[in-house]
Amino acid sequence: MMITCVSNPLAHPQSCDTHGPPVFLKDNPVDKGHPSPVFLSVPTGLRIGPSSIPEAGLGVFNETSDLPLGLHFGAFEGEIIEVKQQSNRWHSWQITYRRNSYEYMDGKDTSLVNLMRYVNCARNDEEQNLVAFQYHRRIFYHTCQVIKPGCELLIWYGDEYGREHEYQRKQWEEKEGKKKEELTTLRGIAKDEEEDEWALFGGSVF
């Protein structure tokens, strides 16, 4: 069955009567063999920097003008791995070919990747602004809403990853909450000690 261009724009690689031909934001060219090509290949108008999501590492941000609905990125670059257990589950995509046959595009080796490797998983539907799809055994992203300047590009990696991501986020929030409680306790102890010292030397505490 042919998928419509709304859910898979590359199902009509030449053109679509409604949306026209697919438009790509292409990577900047980098000399082959460069030890760290990803940061040099980032398309103009985007940047890689610390993610807005706690403990997510680096992320991808829009810097200049609006990224329109239906803009394409890709394909996802990395190493093809045939065994799931050998792939980096945090930066890999499962690719289907033939019937019940799979391989994995793995982004662990950063000398082989492009910026798509650094696009993080959204925490909820409101945050998601990219959709992933497979075309001819390759993974592409396209925008599912207009992305404003300053916004991080975020995608949904699947329910299993999302559940683990949510669990990690809650763990981080609990850890940060404990840190704040400990800091408040330490400040209270320090204040009590300071008041005791003032009282010992006849000072007044207000």
Salt bridges, closest charged atoms under 4 A:
GLU55 OE2 - LYS175 NZ 3.05
GLU63 OE2 - ARG47 NE 2.87
ASP66 OD2 - LYS148 NZ 3.02
GLU77 OE2 - ARG138 NH2 3.31
GLU103 OE1 - ARG137 NH2 3.03
GLU127 OE2 - ARG123 NH2 2.52
GLU160 OE2 - ARG89 NH2 3.45
GLU164 OE2 - ARG89 NH2 2.70
GLU166 OE2 - ARG169 NH2 2.33
GLU173 OE2 - ARG169 NH1 2.48
GLU176 OE2 - LYS179 NZ 3.48
